[in-house]
């Protein structure tokens, strides 16, 4: 990782039902690709699966919402809003962990 990149949050939880939840937020130099100076991912899915159950990220630049194999470009409402929506989509018994 570059000296210009700072890990702001990186937490992962593996569950007994073979699902995984991960929150990762990096501070990166602002650029055309990462205008806000942030690179993030809010992920929930089956461990090792190709597609998530739900994920918000901007790993490739555009802000995206992944629902299974389908990807939608979205407007960026801010990290707190995305986190709240992601957390609300988790199964109820897993929300307390976040």
Secondary structure, 3 states (H helix, E strand, C coil): CCCCCEEEEEEEEECCCCEEEEEEEEECCCCCCCCCCEEEEEEEEECCCCCCCEEEECCCCCCEEEECCEEEECCCCCHHHHHHHHHHHCCHHHHCCC
